[in-house]
Amino acid sequence: GFNESQCVVICGESGAGKTETTKIMLNYISKAFAKPGAAADSKTLGERMVDANPVLEAVGNAKTLRNNNSSRFGKFTMYAFDKDRRNITGGRVSNFLLEKARVSNQSHGERNYHIFYQLLAG
């Protein structure tokens, strides 16, 4: 119920759709718990968190043999609700790299994290 902490775990193999599933879930939660009376044309907190995702992915995604945009990081997303657990009052996304060694060494046919190429391209 609303008085219990909730958790959603999204996992799967490379290319299974974890990132897209996360975007759908964030959009659903943010709209389902949007503050009443919020302007219809203003972005919800969840939508703003989804909008920030490309920056997070550039830092933590890389080309692998199986996927050109493979997430090489784990992500913990937390929403904070008001005391009645009806309205979202804040949120936080915490990332952690799964492959720190990729910074200095990649397997044949793979690439480093996208952010390095983007920074060099200017």
C-alpha positions in Angstrom: 0.0 0.0 0.0 0.9 3.7 0.2 2.3 3.4 3.7 5.0 0.9 2.7 8.3 1.5 0.8 8.2 0.2 -2.7 11.0 -1.1 -5.0 11.2 -1.9 -8.7 14.2 -3.9 -10.0 14.8 -3.7 -13.8 17.3 -6.2 -15.1 18.1 -8.2 -18.2 20.7 -9.1 -20.8 22.4 -6.5 -23.0 19.9 -5.0 -25.4 16.8 -6.3 -23.5 15.3 -2.8 -23.1 16.2 -1.9 -19.5 16.9 1.7 -20.3 13.6 2.1 -22.2 11.7 0.3 -19.5 13.2 2.7 -16.9 12.1 5.7 -19.0 8.5 4.4 -19.2 8.4 3.7 -15.5 9.8 7.1 -14.6 7.2 8.8 -16.8 4.4 6.7 -15.4 5.3 7.4 -11.8 5.8 11.1 -12.3 2.4 11.5 -14.0 0.5 9.2 -11.6 1.9 11.2 -8.7 1.9 14.6 -10.2 0.8 17.4 -8.0 -2.9 18.3 -8.5 -3.3 21.6 -10.4 0.2 21.4 -12.0 0.3 23.1 -15.4 -0.3 20.6 -18.2 2.5 22.0 -20.3 5.1 22.0 -17.5 7.4 19.0 -17.2 7.0 16.6 -14.3 9.9 15.7 -12.1 10.1 12.3 -13.7 10.2 13.8 -17.2 13.1 16.1 -16.1 14.9 13.1 -14.7 14.4 11.2 -18.1 15.7 14.4 -19.9 18.9 14.2 -17.9 19.4 10.5 -18.9 21.5 11.2 -22.1 24.1 13.0 -20.1 24.3 10.0 -17.6 24.4 7.6 -20.5 27.3 9.4 -22.2 29.4 8.9 -19.1 28.4 5.3 -18.5 27.7 3.8 -22.0 30.1 2.3 -24.4 30.2 0.3 -27.6 30.5 -3.4 -27.0 30.6 -6.4 -29.4 26.8 -7.0 -28.6 25.5 -3.5 -28.4 26.6 -0.1 -29.8 25.1 1.7 -26.7 25.6 -0.7 -23.9 25.1 0.6 -20.3 28.3 -0.1 -18.4 26.9 1.3 -15.1 24.3 0.6 -12.5 21.6 3.1 -11.6 19.7 3.7 -8.4 16.7 6.1 -8.8 14.9 7.3 -5.7 11.7 9.4 -5.5 10.8 11.3 -2.4 7.1 11.7 -1.6 5.2 14.0 0.8 4.0 12.6 4.2 0.8 11.3 2.6 2.8 9.6 -0.2 0.6 11.2 -2.8 2.9 13.8 -4.4 6.5 13.6 -5.5 8.6 16.2 -3.7 12.1 15.3 -5.0 14.2 12.7 -6.6 17.8 11.5 -7.0 19.7 9.3 -9.5 22.9 7.6 -8.3 25.2 5.9 -10.8 28.1 3.6 -10.3 30.4 2.4 -13.0 30.6 -1.4 -13.5 33.7 -1.4 -15.7 36.3 1.1 -14.4 39.0 -0.8 -16.3 37.3 0.2 -19.6 38.8 3.7 -19.1 42.3 2.4 -19.8 41.7 -0.8 -21.8 39.0 -2.1 -24.1 38.7 -5.4 -25.9 39.2 -5.6 -29.7 36.1 -4.2 -31.4 34.9 -2.3 -28.4 35.2 1.4 -27.5 35.7 3.5 -24.4 32.8 5.4 -22.8 31.0 7.7 -25.2 31.8 10.9 -23.2 35.5 10.7 -24.2 34.7 10.7 -27.9 32.1 13.5 -27.4 34.6 15.7 -25.6 37.2 15.2 -28.3 34.7 16.0 -31.0 34.0 19.3 -29.2 
